[in-house]
Amino acid sequence: MTSRLEFWQGNIASAEGALAAGCRFFGGYPITPSTEVAEHMAVKLPKKGGVFIQMEDELASIASVIGAAWTGARAMTATSGPGFSLMMENIGYAAMTETPCVIVNVQRGGPSTGQPTMAAQGDMMQCRFGSHGDYAIIALCPASVQEMYDLTVKAFNLADRFRVPVFLMADEVIGHMRERIIVPETVENTGRPAFVPGTPPFKPAAGSLIPGFPEFGKGYETHVTGLTHDERGYPCATNPGLHATLVKRLVDKIESATEELADFDVINPDAEQVFIAYGAPVRTVQQVIADHTGKNIGFLRIRTVWPFPSHALALFRHARRFIVPELNLGQIAREIERHTEVPVISVPKLGGDLHTPAELSGIWEAKA
C-alpha cells in the first residue's frame, strides 16, 4: 500500500479522514474553532457524490445527521462547546435509536460563549453524560494532526460496528496546528452489522447485543423512536422491565467492550510517578520526558477516553502517584480517582494556554 505526505491543519485532516472513511453526508453549522471542518467538507463532499448542508443551527445539524445515517450514509457533524450543548437532546436520541454517527468537537474555553479561539478540554464529561438518562458512548482524543485523520477514520468504523454516536474530542490546539502527516492510499471500512430480516413482522432490535442495521428504503418496515421500544421498534414506554432491559443493553454493548476499545500507550510501567494525559497536554508530557532522558518518568497516554480504560492503571504496579494535566478543572482526574487507590494529583489549566514543560517538570521534581 502506498501513501503520501501532506502538511495539513488538524481540522482539515479530520475532514480528509472522514472523506477517506466514506462519509457522504455532513450537516453542520459554523462555529469557532471547528469551522474549517465544515468549510473543507463543503468543498470536497459534492465532488465525492456526497451532500453537505449548512443547517439553521446545531439542533437541526445533528437531526439531519441522524436522518442521513438511517438511509445508510456515513454521516457526521463538527462543532464546539455551545453548539455541542445544543446537540445533547438529539445525541440522546441517537443513543436510544442506536444510530451510527460521528460528532467532532473541537473544544474551546467555556462555559457559555467563553473563549471562542482558545483551547480547552471542558466537554469531556458532557460528551459522556450530557444527555439525559443512562447510555454509553465512545470518545476518542487526538494529540496530533496525524491522529485527527486516523481517529476520524476509526470513529466511523466504531460508530458503524457498535451502532452508537462516536465523538472525536479534539481541542483548539490540535484542531488548528499544522503538521506533516502520512496519508494512506486506503483506509479500513468495517461496515455496519447486517440486518437479517427473517419472517415479518420484522424485529430490528432482536437477537444480539448489537442488532443489525435496517436501513430505510429497504422494505424492512422499520419503526424508529426515542421512546422505550420493543424488539420491533414499537413504543412500550410504560413497561418497566422492557425499559430496564433495553437501557442495560445500550450500556452493556459499549462497556462490555471496554478492554477491546481501549487505545493507550504505556511508557516506563515501573515508574513511581506517572503522568496521565489525553489530547494536547500529551505533547507537553512528551517534552518533559524528552527533557529528562534517563529519568524513570511513567506515562499513560490515552486515546480512547470513553469508555474509560480503567484496567490500564493497574499496569503501573509501583505507582505512588498519578499526575493528570488537563485543560479543565480535573474532569478525567476525578474519573481516575474512581478506579485507583493511588493518589491522583490533578494539574488543571484554564484560559487557553497549554501547560509548559517547566510547570509539569516542577511538579514531577517536587514529588520525586
N, C-alpha and C positions, 0 to 999 in steps of 0.2 A: 504494500500500500504506500503510495506516495503522499507527500504532504508539502505544504508551502509555508513560508514565513510571512507574517503580517505585523504591522505596527499599528495597533488599534487602541482606542479608548475602551474602557471596561464596558460601558453601556452598548457600544457598537458590537463588542464581542458577544454580549448576551443576545442581541438581536440576530447576529450571524449564526450563533449556536442554535437558536430557535428555528431559523430557516433550514439549517442543515438537518435538524431533527424532524423536519416535515411539518412544522407549524404552518397552517394555511389560513388562520383567522387571528386577527388582532383587534380587540375592541378596547379602546382606552381614551384617556383624557390627559392632556399635557400637564405635568407638574414637576417642578424642580425638586430633586436633581435627577429625575428619571427620563426626562423628555426626549433625550437622544434615542432611547429605545424605540419610542413611538415614531419619531421622525424617520429613523432608518427603516423601520417596517413599512411605513407609508410609501417609501420609495421602492423598496425591494419586493414586498409581497405581491403586488399586481403582476410583476414580471415572472413570478413563480406560479401564477394561476390562483393566487390566494386573494383574500379580502381583508382590507384594512378599513376600519370605520372609527372615526372620532365621534364618540357619544357626547351627550349633553353634560354628563357628569360621571363620577366614578360608580354611583349606584347602577346606572344604566350600562356602564362598561362591563362590570363583572356579570350582569344579567345576560348581556349579549354573548359573552364568552361561554357561559353555561349552555345557552341555546345552541351555539355553534358546535360545542362538544357533543351534544346529543344527536347531531346529524352525522357524526363520525369524524369531524375535523379535529386535528390537534389545534388547540386554541389557547391563547394567553392574553394577559394584560400586564401593564407595568405602571407603578405608581410610587408614591412616597407617603409619609405619615398621615396627613389629613385625608388624602384620598383613600388610604388603606382603612382608616376608621369608617369611612362611608361604605366600604365594601363588606363590612363584617356580617350584616344580616344575610347577604347572599352567599358569603363564604360558608355560613352555617347551612344554608340551603344546599350548596354543592356537596357538603359533607353528608347531609341526610339523604340526598338523592344519589350519592356515590358517583359524582360527576368528575371525570378526569380533566384537570385544567392546571395551568401554570400561572402563578402570580409572582412577578418580580417586584420587590420592594427595595428601592434604593433609599436607605434611611437617612433622615435629616433630624436636626435638633427640634424637640418639642417640649411641652405639649402645645396644642393649638398651632398657629402659623409658625411659631418658633423661629428656627434658623433655616430658611429655605436652601441656603447654599453651603451649609456646614454639616459635617459628618456626625452621625450618632448611631447607636445600636439600641435605641429606646423602644423598639417594637418587638423585641424578642418574645416577651410574654404575651403580647397581644396576638401575635400570629398563632400561638398555641391555644390561647384561651379567650380570644377576643369576641367570638360569637357566643350565643347563649346555649346552655345545655352541655351535655357530655359528648365529646367526639375526639378523634385523634387525626393529626395531620403529619406531614413530612416537611421539614425545613432544612435547606442547605445554605451554607455560609461560605462564599468565596473570599479568598485573601489575595487574589492576583487577577490580572486580566485573562490569563490562561484559564483560570477556574471560572471566570464569568462565562466563558464559552463552554467549557467541559461540563460544568454543573448545570447549565441550562439544558444541554442535551440530556443529561441524566435526569433532570426534573421531569421532562416529558415521558421518559421511559418509566419512571416510578409512578407518575400520575396514571398512566395507562394500566400498568400492572396491578396497582392497588386500588384503582378507581377512587381517587382521592385528590383534593386540591394539594398541590405541592408548591412550596414557597422558595424562591431564591432570595434570601435575606442578605442583600449586599448593603453597603453604606456608601456615602458620597465619595469617600477617598477612593474606594475600589471602582466605583462607577465612573469616575472622571479621570483617573490616572491613565496614562498611556504606556504600554509595554510591548515588547516583541513577543509574539505567541506563535505556536506551531498549529497550523490548521490542517487537520487530516483530510484526505480525499473523501472518505466516507465516515459515517458515524453509526453506532448501533441503534437499531429501531426495534424494540421488543414487541410493540403492538399491544392491543387490548385483549383481555381474556374473551375468547369466542363465546357467543351465546348459542346454546344448543336448544332449540325451541321445544322439541318433544311434541306432545299432543295438546291442542288447545283445550281448556284455556291456558295460555302461557303463564309461566311463573318466573319472571325475570330475576327475582331475588331469592330463588330457591337453590339448594343443593350444595353450597360450599361457602367457605368463609369469605371469598371474593367471587361473587357471581359473575357470569358472563355479561357482556355489554350489548343490550338490544338496541341498535341504532334506530332512530326514526327513519321512516320511509322503507323499511324492510319487511313490513307486514306483520310485525310481532304484537300489534295491539297493545303497545307499551303505555302504561299509565305512570306518570312521574309526578310525585307530590312531596312537599315538605312536611306533610302530616305523617304521623306514625302510620306505617303501612304494612300490609301482609306480603306474602311471597309473590302475589300477583301485582303488587304495587298499589292495591286498593286501600283507601284510608280506613284505619281501625284505631282512631285516636283515643278511645276510651277503654282500651284493653290493656290493663296494667302489665300482664305477663308478656304480651306481644311487644309492648314498648320496651320492656327491660331486655328482652331477647335481641331485639333489633339494635338498640343502642350499644349493648355489650359487644355485639358482633362488629359494629362500626369502629369501636375502640380496639378490640382484640386483633382485628386484621392488621393493624399497624403495630401495636405494642408487642404482639407475639413475634413480630419480625424484627425487634429492636437490634439484636446482635447481627442479623443479616444486613440490616440497613446501615449499621454503624460504619462511619468513614472517618478515621482519625490516624494520626501519626504519633508514635511514641519515641521520644529521644531520651536517652540515659534513664532507663527504668529503675536503676539502683540509686538514683539521687534522693537526697533527703528533702531538698527544696524543689518544688515542681511548679512551673508556670502552666496555666491552662488558658487557652485563648482561642478565639474564632474571629474571622473577618479581619479588618485592618490591623488590630493590635497584634495579630500573628507576626506581622512584619517587624514590629518593634522588638518582640521577643527574639526573633531570629537574629536581629542585630546584636542584642545583648549576648546571645550565645556566641556569635562570631567575635565579639569584643573580649570574651573571656575564654579563649581557646585553652583547653586542658582542664577547665573547671567542670565539676560534675553538676551541671545545671539540668534538671529534668524539664521536659516539655511535653504536654499533651495538647496537640494541635487538632481541633475538632472541625470537621466539615459538615457532618450531619448533626445538627444540634437537637432537632426533634425527629423521632423520639430520642430522648437524651441517652447517650451510651454510658450508663452508669457503671457497667461492668469494666470499662476502661480504667476507672480509678483504681481498681484492685491490682492493676499491672504494676503500679508503683509501690512495691512491697515495703520499702523503707522510708516512705514519705513521712516527714514530720510536719509539713505544711504545704498547702496548695495556694499559690499566688495567682489571682484572677484579675487581670486588667481588662476593663470593659469601657465602652463609650456610653455608659449609663450608670445608674447608682447601684449596680450589683445584681442585675436580674438573673443571670445564669450562675453567679456565685451562690445565690440562695438555693438554686436548684442543686448545685453540687453539695451544699451542706446537708441536703435531704438524704444523700446517698453515701455519706462517709463520716467516720468519726475523726478523721484527720482535720486539724484546724484549717479553716479557709480564710485567707487574707484577701478581702475584696479591695481592688485598686480602681475606684471609679474615676471617670474623667468626663466632664461636661464642657460645653462651649464650642465644640467643633474641632479642637486640636487633638492630635494623637498623643499618647504617652511618648515621652522621649526615652531613648536608651538610658540616659543618665538617671531618669526617675526610676525606672524599673531596676537598674543596676543597684541603685541606692537601697531599695527595699530588699533585694537579694543579699547584698553585702551586710546590711544591718542584721539580718537573721542568720547569716552563715556561721 
